Amino acid sequence: PPVPGPLGDIASDVTRADLCLAGTTQRCFEVTTAPNHRVVVDGPGASCVFNGYEPGKDLWYTHVNTFARANWRGFDDLETGLHSMELGFGTQPCASDVAPFRDPHLHASDPSEWTHAGLVHPLNLTQGKYYTSVKALNSPVFGGSLVTTVCHAVPFVLDFTPPDQHELFRVRFNDDATRVTTEHHVGDRESNIQALLFGMGKTPDDVLFLNWRKHCAVPGVGNTCEQTPPDTELDILRTAVIPVPAQTFPEGVFLYGRIVAENNVNLMSFMPAAAPFLIDNSPPIAGSVNDGGFLLHDLYWLGDATQLSINFYDFHDPESGIDFFEWCVGTDPAGGACDVLPKTRVSHSARVASGSLDSIHALHDQTVYATVWAANRGHRGLRVAASSDGARVDATPPVAGAVFTTATLGNVAFVTRPHLLSASWQGFEDPESLVVEYLVTVEVTAPAPRVVLDAASVGCSLDGSGFFDHLLPTACPMTTMERFDLDLAHGETFSIVVTGINGAHAVAEARSPSVVVDLTPPELAFFGDGTTAAGEDLQYCGGGQVHANFAVSDPESGIDTLEWSVQEMRNGIPLQVYPPGTGGTNANQHPWQVLSASATQASTPSPGSPAAPTLENGHVYAARLRVTNGAGVQRQFSTDGCLYDGSLPEVLRLKVGVHDCLEDEELVGGKVLQSELDGVPVCWTAADSQTGIASYTARLVVAGGSTTVATLPDAFARASGAAQDDVAFVFGASLNVGGTYQVCVRATNGGGLESDERCSFVVE
């Protein structure tokens, strides 16, 4: 194939068999099947194919979209010479989708008349990149022409819009005001930026103070600018340094900076003026720098495990104001070192700044110093610096101790005063920066979680705020807190959380056991005299003892203790008889007998025991019960008392064979004879002057033996309770002729004492 001119650092080079499709002017007589078409994409340093009409010079940018031109040099075929040349344009290298390949020399009758340049017209191109390709065909006829295609890798860019300008952020002068640095956002997606023009005026619309000064992306000869190579990333899109003539700027004058951007097709756009800046030749006035992230407070210790914080204030500039701050942290006492945290810029409105650390433990127990630089808004952006007095690093939190629910290092499970907080703690320690403050929180955990008291200080901080302004820390001596302003409700469960804070403001928490609020006293279901049946209240008692039965409960805190005592009523005055006391009014002289917390009955000791009370007939004895629940709430209860009867009842008369106790028995040989076989008539009289007759037990037995024939019917077992009682009825039974029988009776008084059994004469 034909030989092209210099191709530089070739991007690709292939030879393929395209038969008669290698070119539109190709001679095709018995075309060879061997590779006949060489396709080359040139690279940097190539000087064979050029965009544009100027020979040997590449056109990179244009704003004309109606035609496209190219030129080339160096194509030759030493054996047969060149038959024709073809020119095409496309949107990709080697493509011809914009203008198909055609011979630009069809009008010439001889190769000596070739111009080695071509023009395609008319076109209607849109903005974008276009690529030039040139074909060279040699002269053979038989076998077909051999073809070489050179695809130019450098496009020409069509651009007929001005640059995009977004914002001029900032304008700065150097110290001697001979250079201006601008920070801006400008760009051109098609033809890139060729130059920036900078000017200054006293209004946003003029450049009367400093006429336009050009800054080239690629400087040329003199004050000219070279075109910017395509696809070049330019720093000029973000910042530019522009020389200005040395001059004296008047103090106190506001100036507006303006920028004009020019692209590579010489179209311009004007950027709106930035905020004005003041001519100010004096630096700002330094303020104060404190260690720690609490404004106006300077900490002696720092201890955040993930970051270091500083605060600063009173930096100001009366002429132009503060534009921004920069800060860093280092270990040099002289300040200005940044070996702990690098220099970082923050807003002019910032007063607190923080920086993250990989690990603060590497700085443990070292002293670090913060430095702040303030830059003013003047034309030179002058600065001033100030450093802190340093803070030591405590990278470890305090050691948590134990929290108790009383003020005496003890715990209670229940409380009865919903407004009272009584707490104590011990064991909080910090060997480096000490525990300097405690915060107490009361949290309800059930039934609905809520915070009753939120982080209340015990008052150890010097100013009540918890800060320690660069003073050596002092251990907080407080270990208790009592308050009377809580708002707890009955049935709520709460715990006390104590937070210990060390001098570096690191914290450790400890929580007390849970406490239940119980505002209700124990509940009494029943309390009666006697133990014959649970829930029964007897009027009489006897047998040398006093008995009581009861049922108590407390659903919140349970029953903690049960105690009881017995009082004797004498002329309406209660006197304690059990447990025995010494008289008087104090508690020891009127003691209580402790019972099991689950007890339901109580009795005085049996007669003859050392602590057994002396009970007198006819006196009333009342039982007293003192109940204490788990919250310490007590209630006392008392029975209405029982009348004591220690004497036995007596069966005065017992007659058989008669229907009325006033009748006399008819004895025959010491026996009562009767003819009836269906029962034995009987009557008796029983008496008890104290508690009356309460009941009877009676039986019909075979005389001389223990065989019971019949027992007393229920209708006659209960007595009237009178001091003397008469009973008459027929003891129903089936009797045998010639049999001998007796009736035996026992009487029981109101105190539960039984008489001796009395048996009648024999009935035959």
C-alpha positions in Angstrom: 0.0 0.0 0.0 1.0 3.7 -0.3 3.4 5.1 2.3 2.0 7.8 4.6 3.8 10.7 6.2 5.1 10.7 9.8 2.5 9.0 12.1 4.1 9.6 15.5 3.3 7.2 18.3 0.8 5.0 16.3 -2.3 4.0 18.2 -3.2 1.1 15.9 -2.0 -0.3 12.6 -3.8 -3.2 10.7 -3.8 -4.4 7.1 -6.9 -6.3 6.0 -8.4 -7.8 2.8 -11.2 -5.4 1.9 -11.3 -6.5 -1.8 -12.9 -3.8 -3.8 -14.4 -2.0 -0.8 -11.2 -0.3 0.3 -12.0 3.0 -1.5 -14.6 4.6 -3.6 -12.1 5.4 -6.5 -10.4 2.0 -6.3 -9.5 0.2 -9.6 -11.1 -3.2 -9.4 -10.0 -5.6 -12.2 -9.6 -9.1 -10.8 -9.1 -7.8 -7.3 -6.7 -9.7 -5.2 -8.0 -11.6 -2.1 -4.8 -10.9 -0.2 -4.7 -8.0 2.4 -4.9 -4.8 0.3 -6.0 -2.1 2.8 -3.8 -0.7 5.6 -5.7 1.3 8.3 -3.6 3.4 10.7 -4.7 5.5 13.7 -1.9 8.1 14.3 -0.7 9.3 17.7 1.2 12.0 19.4 4.0 13.5 17.2 2.2 12.7 13.9 2.5 15.2 11.0 0.6 13.5 8.2 -3.0 14.5 8.5 -4.2 17.9 9.8 -7.5 19.4 10.7 -8.3 22.7 9.0 -7.1 24.6 6.0 -3.7 25.8 7.2 -1.0 23.4 5.8 0.9 21.5 8.4 -1.1 23.0 11.3 -3.8 21.2 13.3 -7.1 23.0 13.9 -8.5 22.1 17.3 -11.5 24.3 17.6 -13.9 26.1 15.3 -17.3 27.8 15.6 -18.2 27.3 11.9 -20.6 24.4 11.3 -21.3 24.7 7.6 -18.1 23.1 6.2 -15.1 21.0 7.3 -11.5 21.2 5.9 -8.4 19.1 6.2 -4.9 18.9 4.7 -2.2 16.3 4.6 1.3 15.6 3.4 3.8 12.8 2.9 1.6 10.2 1.1 3.6 8.4 -1.8 3.9 5.2 -3.7 7.5 4.7 -5.0 6.6 1.8 -7.3 3.4 2.9 -9.2 2.7 6.4 -7.9 -0.7 7.5 -6.4 -3.9 7.1 -8.4 -6.2 9.2 -6.1 -6.8 10.6 -2.6 -10.1 10.4 -0.6 -11.2 12.6 2.4 -13.9 11.7 5.0 -15.2 13.0 8.3 -16.9 11.2 11.2 -17.8 11.3 14.9 -15.2 8.6 15.7 -11.7 7.9 14.4 -11.8 6.2 10.9 -15.6 6.9 10.7 -17.2 8.7 7.7 -20.8 9.1 9.1 -20.6 12.9 8.8 -19.1 13.2 5.3 -18.5 10.0 3.1 -15.1 9.5 1.6 -14.7 11.3 -1.8 -11.8 12.5 -4.0 -11.1 16.2 -3.5 -8.9 16.2 -6.6 -11.5 15.1 -9.2 -11.2 18.5 -10.9 -7.4 18.1 -11.4 -6.2 16.4 -14.6 -2.8 15.5 -13.3 -1.4 14.7 -9.8 0.9 17.7 -10.2 -2.2 19.8 -9.8 -3.2 18.2 -6.4 -3.5 20.7 -3.5 -3.3 18.0 -0.8 -6.2 19.7 1.0 -10.0 19.2 0.9 -13.3 20.9 1.8 -16.7 19.3 2.5 -19.6 21.7 2.0 -22.5 22.2 2.8 -22.8 20.7 6.3 -25.0 21.5 9.3 -22.9 20.2 12.2 -23.9 20.3 15.8 -21.6 21.0 18.7 -19.1 18.2 19.5 -16.0 16.4 18.3 -15.3 15.4 14.7 -12.4 13.3 13.3 -10.6 13.4 9.9 -9.6 10.4 7.8 -7.6 10.4 4.6 -7.2 7.5 2.0 -4.3 7.1 -0.5 -4.8 4.7 -3.5 -2.0 3.6 -5.8 -2.1 3.0 -9.5 -2.2 -0.8 -10.3 -5.2 -1.9 -12.4 -4.9 -5.6 -12.5 -5.6 -6.9 -9.0 -7.0 -3.6 -7.9 -5.5 -0.6 -6.1 -3.8 -0.9 -2.8 -5.1 1.5 -0.2 -3.7 3.2 2.9 -6.1 5.0 5.3 -4.7 7.4 8.0 -7.2 8.2 10.8 -6.3 11.4 12.7 -6.7 10.7 16.4 -6.9 14.4 17.3 -10.5 15.8 16.7 -11.5 19.3 15.9 -14.2 20.6 18.2 -17.2 22.6 17.1 -18.3 25.1 19.7 -20.6 28.1 19.1 -21.6 28.8 22.7 -19.7 30.9 25.3 -18.1 29.3 28.4 -20.2 28.3 31.4 -19.5 30.5 34.4 -21.0 29.6 37.8 -19.4 31.6 40.7 -16.5 33.7 41.7 -15.9 32.6 45.2 -13.0 34.6 46.5 -10.3 37.1 45.5 -7.0 37.3 47.4 -3.8 39.4 47.1 -0.3 38.4 47.9 1.5 40.3 50.7 3.0 43.0 48.4 -0.3 43.3 46.3 1.4 42.4 43.0 -0.6 39.2 42.3 -4.2 38.3 42.6 -5.4 34.8 43.3 -9.0 34.0 42.3 -11.1 31.0 43.3 -14.0 30.4 41.0 -16.0 27.8 39.1 -15.8 28.1 35.3 -15.7 25.6 32.4 -16.5 24.9 28.8 -17.6 21.3 27.9 -16.7 21.8 24.2 -13.7 24.0 23.5 -12.3 24.4 27.0 -11.0 27.7 28.4 -8.3 29.6 26.7 -7.9 32.6 29.0 -9.4 34.5 31.9 -9.6 38.3 32.2 -9.6 39.8 35.6 -10.6 43.3 36.6 -11.6 45.3 39.7 -14.0 48.1 40.1 -15.8 50.1 42.8 -19.2 48.7 41.7 -20.2 45.2 40.4 -20.4 46.7 36.8 -17.0 48.4 36.2 -13.3 47.8 36.1 -12.2 51.3 36.7 -9.9 50.5 39.5 -8.0 47.7 37.7 -8.6 47.3 33.9 -8.8 43.8 32.5 -5.7 41.6 33.0 -5.4 38.4 30.9 -4.4 35.1 32.4 -3.7 32.4 29.7 -4.1 28.7 30.2 -1.3 28.2 27.7 0.7 31.5 27.4 1.9 32.5 23.9 4.2 35.2 22.6 3.7 38.6 24.3 0.2 39.0 25.6 -1.3 36.3 23.4 -2.6 32.9 24.4 -2.1 29.6 22.7 -5.1 27.3 22.1 -5.6 24.7 24.9 -5.1 21.1 23.7 -8.3 19.1 23.7 -9.2 17.0 26.7 -6.8 19.0 28.9 -7.6 19.3 32.6 -7.0 22.9 33.6 -6.3 24.3 37.0 -7.5 27.6 35.6 -11.1 26.3 35.9 -10.8 26.6 39.7 -8.1 29.1 40.5 -5.9 31.6 38.8 -2.9 33.7 39.8 -2.9 37.0 37.9 -0.1 39.6 38.0 -1.3 43.2 38.7 0.7 46.4 38.6 2.2 47.4 42.0 0.1 50.2 43.5 -1.0 51.5 46.7 -4.6 50.5 47.5 -6.6 53.0 49.6 -7.6 51.7 53.1 -11.3 51.2 53.7 -12.4 51.0 50.1 -14.6 48.1 49.0 -13.6 46.6 45.7 -15.5 44.1 43.4 -13.5 41.5 41.5 -14.8 40.5 38.0 -13.8 37.6 35.7 -14.4 37.1 32.0 -13.8 33.6 30.6 -12.8 33.1 26.9 -13.0 29.7 25.2 -10.9 28.5 22.3 -13.3 29.8 19.7 -12.9 33.2 21.2 -16.4 33.4 22.7 -16.6 35.1 26.0 -18.9 35.1 29.1 -18.9 37.5 32.0 -19.1 36.1 35.5 -21.1 37.9 38.2 -19.0 39.9 40.6 -18.1 38.2 43.9 -18.9 39.7 47.3 -16.8 42.9 47.7 -13.7 42.9 49.8 -12.2 45.7 51.7 -8.7 47.1 51.4 -7.2 46.3 54.8 -3.5 46.4 55.5 -3.8 45.4 59.2 -4.2 41.9 60.5 -7.1 40.8 62.8 -6.9 41.1 66.6 -6.3 37.8 68.3 -8.7 36.4 70.8 -8.6 33.5 73.3 -8.2 29.8 72.6 -9.4 27.3 75.1 -9.0 23.5 75.3 -12.2 21.5 75.2 -15.4 21.9 73.3 -17.3 24.0 75.8 -17.5 27.6 74.7 -15.9 30.1 77.1 -14.5 27.3 79.3 -10.9 26.1 79.3 -10.4 22.5 80.5 -7.4 21.3 82.4 -8.1 17.7 81.2 -9.3 16.3 77.9 -10.6 12.8 77.6 -12.9 12.2 74.6 -11.9 8.8 73.2 -12.6 9.7 69.5 -11.9 13.4 69.0 -10.2 16.5 70.4 -12.2 19.7 70.7 -11.3 23.4 71.2 -13.3 26.6 71.6 -12.2 30.1 70.8 -13.7 33.6 70.9 -13.0 37.4 70.7 -11.1 37.1 67.4 -12.1 40.2 65.4 -11.1 42.7 62.8 -12.7 46.1 63.1 -12.1 47.0 59.4 -12.8 44.0 57.2 -14.1 41.3 59.6 -13.0 37.7 59.9 -13.2 35.6 56.7 -12.3 32.1 58.1 -10.4 30.3 60.8 -7.8 27.5 60.7 -6.8 25.4 63.7 -4.7 22.5 64.6 -3.4 20.6 67.8 0.1 19.7 68.6 2.5 18.9 71.5 4.8 21.9 71.3 4.2 24.3 74.3 5.1 27.2 72.1 2.1 26.6 70.0 1.7 26.4 66.2 2.6 22.7 66.0 0.2 20.4 64.2 1.6 16.9 65.0 -1.6 15.7 66.7 -4.4 17.1 64.4 -3.5 18.8 61.1 -4.5 22.3 60.2 -8.2 22.5 59.3 -10.2 25.4 57.9 -13.6 26.3 59.5 -16.2 29.0 58.9 -15.9 32.5 60.2 -18.9 31.9 62.4 -17.4 28.9 64.1 -16.5 29.1 67.8 -16.1 25.4 68.6 -14.1 22.9 66.5 -13.5 19.2 66.7 -11.2 16.7 65.0 -11.3 12.9 64.9 -8.5 10.8 66.2 -7.6 7.2 65.4 -6.7 6.7 69.1 -6.4 9.1 71.9 -4.7 6.4 74.1 -1.4 7.3 72.4 -1.7 10.7 74.0 -2.6 9.5 77.5 -1.3 11.7 80.3 0.4 14.1 77.7 -0.3 17.8 77.3 -1.5 19.1 74.0 -1.8 22.7 72.7 -4.3 24.1 70.2 -3.5 26.9 67.8 -6.1 29.1 65.9 -5.3 31.3 62.9 -7.8 34.0 61.9 -7.8 35.5 58.4 -9.5 38.8 57.7 -11.6 39.7 54.7 -9.2 42.4 53.5 -7.6 42.3 50.1 -4.5 40.5 51.4 -6.2 38.1 53.8 -3.9 38.9 56.7 -3.8 36.5 59.6 -3.2 36.4 63.3 -2.6 33.3 65.5 -3.2 32.4 69.2 -2.6 29.2 71.1 -4.2 27.6 74.2 -2.4 27.1 77.5 -2.6 23.3 77.0 -4.6 20.5 78.5 -3.6 17.1 79.7 -5.1 14.0 78.1 -6.9 11.4 80.3 -7.9 8.7 77.8 -9.5 6.4 80.4 -13.0 6.8 82.0 -13.6 6.6 85.7 -14.1 3.3 87.5 -17.8 2.9 88.4 -18.8 2.2 91.9 -21.9 0.9 93.6 -25.2 2.8 94.1 -27.6 2.2 97.1 -31.2 3.2 97.7 -30.7 4.7 101.1 -28.5 7.4 102.5 -26.5 4.9 104.6 -25.1 2.6 101.9 -27.9 0.2 102.3 -30.7 -1.0 100.0 -34.5 -1.1 100.4 -36.8 -3.0 98.1 -39.9 -0.7 98.7 -40.5 2.9 99.6 -43.6 4.6 100.9 -42.7 8.3 100.3 -43.2 9.1 96.6 -41.5 12.5 96.8 -38.4 11.4 98.6 -35.1 10.5 97.0 -32.5 9.0 99.3 -29.4 7.7 97.6 -25.8 7.0 98.4 -22.8 5.6 96.5 -19.2 4.5 96.9 -16.3 3.1 94.9 -16.1 5.7 92.0 -12.4 6.3 91.3 -10.1 7.9 88.7 -6.4 7.8 89.4 -5.5 10.6 86.8 -8.1 13.3 86.7 -10.2 12.2 89.8 -14.0 12.0 90.0 -15.0 15.6 90.1 -18.8 15.5 89.8 -21.7 13.2 90.1 -25.0 13.3 88.3 -28.0 11.5 89.8 -30.9 10.2 87.6 -34.1 8.5 88.7 -35.6 6.2 86.0 -39.0 4.5 86.3 -38.7 1.1 84.6 -42.2 -0.3 85.1 -45.0 -0.3 84.3 -44.2 2.6 81.8 -40.6 3.7 81.4 -40.0 7.4 82.2 -37.4 9.7 83.7 -38.4 11.3 87.0 -35.1 13.1 87.7 -32.7 13.8 84.9 -29.0 14.1 85.6 -29.2 16.3 88.7 -25.8 17.6 89.8 -24.7 17.1 93.4 -23.1 20.5 93.2 -19.4 19.8 93.2 -18.5 21.9 90.2 -17.1 25.3 91.1 -19.7 27.3 89.2 -22.6 24.8 89.3 -22.2 24.1 85.6 -19.9 21.1 85.7 -16.9 22.9 84.1 -13.5 23.4 85.6 -11.7 26.3 84.0 -8.1 25.2 83.8 -7.9 24.4 87.5 -6.4 21.3 89.0 -9.4 18.9 89.6 -10.7 18.3 93.1 -12.3 15.0 94.0 -16.0 15.5 94.7 -16.6 14.5 98.4 -20.4 14.0 97.9 -21.6 10.5 98.4 -25.2 11.0 99.2 -28.2 12.9 97.8 -31.6 13.6 99.3 -34.4 15.4 97.5 -38.1 15.9 98.2 -39.4 16.8 94.7 -39.9 13.5 93.0 -43.2 12.6 91.5 -43.5 8.8 91.8 -46.8 6.9 91.6 -48.0 3.9 93.6 -46.9 0.6 92.0 -44.1 2.1 90.0 -40.6 0.4 89.9 -37.6 2.7 89.7 -33.9 2.6 90.0 -31.2 5.3 90.7 -28.4 5.9 88.2 -25.3 7.7 89.4 -22.9 9.1 86.7 -19.4 9.8 87.8 -17.5 12.4 85.7 -13.8 12.8 85.8 -11.8 15.9 85.2 -11.6 15.1 81.5 -15.4 14.8 81.3 -15.4 11.1 80.7 -18.2 9.3 82.5 -19.0 6.0 84.3 -22.4 4.9 85.4 -23.7 2.6 88.1 -27.3 1.6 88.8 -29.0 0.7 92.1 -31.2 -2.3 92.6 -34.9 -1.7 91.7 -37.3 -0.2 94.2 -41.1 -0.5 94.2 -43.3 2.4 95.4 -45.9 1.1 97.8 -48.3 3.8 99.2 -51.0 1.4 100.6 -50.9 -0.3 104.0 -51.4 -4.0 104.5 -55.0 -5.3 103.9 -56.9 -7.2 106.5 -59.5 -9.8 105.3 -60.5 -11.1 108.7 -59.6 -11.0 112.3 -61.5 -12.9 114.9 -61.3 -14.6 118.3 -60.9 -18.3 118.5 -59.4 -20.9 116.3 -62.2 -23.4 115.9 -62.6 -22.4 112.3 -60.8 -19.9 110.0 -62.9 -16.8 109.7 -65.0 -17.4 112.9 -65.2 -14.9 115.6 -66.1 -16.4 119.0 -67.7 -14.5 121.9 -66.4 -16.7 124.6 -63.0 -18.3 125.4 -61.7 -20.6 127.9 -59.2 -23.4 128.6 -56.5 -21.1 130.0 -55.7 -19.7 126.5 -56.7 -16.9 124.2 -56.8 -17.8 120.5 -57.1 -15.6 117.3 -57.4 -16.3 113.6 -56.8 -13.8 110.8 -56.0 -13.2 107.1 -53.7 -10.4 106.0 -52.1 -9.5 102.6 -50.2 -6.8 100.7 -50.1 -7.3 96.9 -47.3 -4.8 96.3 -44.6 -5.4 98.9 -45.9 -8.4 100.8 -46.0 -9.0 104.5 -42.7 -8.5 106.3 -43.6 -9.1 109.9 -46.6 -10.2 112.0 -46.9 -9.5 115.7 -49.7 -10.0 118.2 -50.6 -9.3 121.8 -53.6 -9.8 124.2 -55.2 -7.2 126.3 -57.6 -7.6 129.2 -60.4 -5.1 129.5 -60.9 -3.8 133.0 -63.5 -1.2 133.6 -63.0 -0.1 130.0 -59.3 0.2 130.3 -57.1 -2.2 128.2 -54.2 -3.8 130.1 -51.7 -6.0 128.2 -51.5 -9.5 129.6 -49.5 -11.2 126.8 -46.7 -11.0 126.1 -45.9 -9.9 129.6 -44.6 -6.4 130.0 -43.3 -4.2 132.9 -46.0 -1.6 132.6 -45.4 2.0 131.7 -45.6 3.6 128.3 -42.5 2.8 126.3 -42.3 0.0 123.7 -40.3 -2.4 125.9 -42.9 -2.2 128.6 -45.6 -3.2 126.1 -43.9 -5.7 123.8 -45.3 -7.7 120.9 -45.0 -11.4 120.2 -43.5 -12.0 116.7 -45.3 -14.5 114.5 -44.4 -16.0 111.2 -45.1 -13.7 108.2 -47.3 -16.4 106.8 -49.2 -17.2 110.0 -53.0 -17.3 110.0 -53.6 -18.2 113.7 -52.1 -17.3 117.1 -52.5 -18.6 120.6 -51.2 -17.7 124.0 -49.0 -20.4 125.7 -50.6 -23.3 127.4 -51.4 -22.9 131.1 -48.3 -23.7 133.2 -45.9 -22.3 130.6 -43.6 -19.6 131.9 -45.1 -16.9 129.7 -48.7 -18.1 130.0 -51.0 -15.2 131.0 -53.3 -15.5 134.1 -56.8 -15.4 132.8 -59.8 -14.6 135.1 -63.3 -15.8 134.7 -65.8 -13.2 133.5 -63.1 -10.9 132.0 -63.0 -9.9 128.4 -59.7 -10.5 126.5 -59.1 -8.9 123.1 -56.4 -9.9 120.5 -54.3 -7.3 118.8 -52.4 -7.7 115.5 -49.6 -5.5 114.2 -48.8 -6.0 110.5 -45.8 -4.5 108.7 -45.5 -4.7 104.9 -42.2 -4.8 102.9 -42.3 -1.0 102.6 -42.3 -0.6 106.3 -45.9 0.5 106.6 -47.7 -0.7 109.7 -51.3 -1.3 110.6 -52.8 -2.4 113.9 -56.0 -4.3 114.3 -58.0 -5.5 117.3 -60.8 -8.0 117.9 -63.9 -7.2 119.8 -62.7 -9.6 122.5 -64.0 -12.8 124.0 -65.5 -13.4 127.5 -63.3 -15.8 129.4 -64.7 -18.6 131.4 -62.3 -21.0 133.0 -64.8 -23.0 135.2 -66.6 -26.1 134.0 -70.3 -26.2 133.3 -72.4 -28.5 135.5 -75.3 -30.8 134.7 -77.5 -30.2 137.8 -80.3 -32.8 137.2 -80.7 -35.8 134.9 -84.0 -37.7 135.1 -85.4 -40.6 133.0 -88.9 -41.9 132.6 -90.4 -38.4 133.1 -91.4 -35.7 130.6 -90.8 -32.7 132.8 -87.9 -32.1 135.1 -90.3 -31.0 137.8 -91.7 -34.5 138.1 -90.0 -37.1 140.3 -88.6 -40.3 139.1 -90.4 -43.5 140.3 -87.7 -45.9 141.4 -88.3 -49.6 141.9 -85.3 -51.3 143.4 -83.1 -48.5 142.3 -84.4 -48.7 138.7 -86.9 -46.8 136.6 -89.3 -49.2 135.0 -91.1 -48.4 131.8 -93.3 -50.4 129.4 -92.6 -48.3 126.2 -90.1 -50.0 123.8 -89.7 -47.0 121.3 -87.6 -44.7 123.4 -86.7 -43.3 126.8 -88.2 -40.0 128.1 -85.4 -37.9 129.5 -84.9 -34.4 130.9 -81.9 -32.5 132.4 -80.9 -29.1 133.7 -77.4 -27.6 133.1 -75.9 -24.4 134.4 -72.9 -22.1 133.8 -72.9 -18.7 135.4 -70.2 -17.2 133.3 -70.6 -18.0 129.6 -73.8 -20.0 129.7 -74.5 -23.3 128.2 -73.6 -23.5 124.5 -74.2 -27.2 123.5 -74.6 -30.7 124.7 -73.5 -34.2 123.9 -75.7 -37.1 125.0 -76.0 -40.8 124.4 -78.3 -43.7 125.2 -76.1 -46.7 126.3 -76.6 -50.2 127.5 -76.4 -50.2 131.3 -73.1 -51.4 132.7 -71.4 -51.3 129.3 -70.1 -48.9 126.7 -72.3 -49.8 123.9 -74.1 -46.7 122.5 -77.6 -47.3 121.4 -78.4 -43.7 120.2 -76.9 -40.2 120.2 -78.4 -36.8 120.8 -80.2 -35.4 117.8 -78.9 -32.2 116.3 -82.1 -30.4 117.2 -81.2 -30.7 120.9 -77.4 -30.4 120.6 -77.5 -26.6 120.6 -78.4 -24.8 123.8 -79.8 -21.3 124.3 -76.6 -19.9 125.8 -78.5 -19.1 129.1 -76.8 -19.4 132.4 -79.2 -22.3 133.2 -80.9 -24.4 130.6 -83.6 -27.2 130.7 -83.9 -30.0 128.1 -86.8 -32.5 127.9 -87.4 -35.0 125.1 -87.8 -38.7 124.2 -84.5 -40.4 123.4 -85.8 -42.4 120.4 -84.5 -46.0 120.1 -85.8 -49.5 119.6 -85.6 -51.1 123.1 -85.5 -54.8 124.1 -87.8 -56.3 126.7 -85.8 -56.9 129.8 -83.0 -54.6 128.6 -81.4 -52.1 130.9 -80.3 -48.7 129.6 -78.8 -45.4 130.8 -78.7 -41.8 129.4 -75.3 -40.0 129.8 -75.0 -36.2 129.2 -72.2 -33.6 128.9 -72.7 -29.8 128.7 -70.3 -27.4 127.0 -70.2 -23.7 128.0 -69.6 -20.6 125.8 -65.9 -20.8 126.6 -65.7 -24.3 125.0 -65.3 -26.2 128.3 -67.1 -29.4 128.8 -68.7 -30.7 132.1 -68.1 -34.1 133.5 -70.3 -36.7 132.0 -73.4 -37.5 134.2 -75.4 -40.7 133.7 -79.0 -41.4 134.8 -80.5 -44.2 136.8 -80.9 -47.5 135.0 -84.1 -47.8 132.9 -85.5 -51.3 132.5 
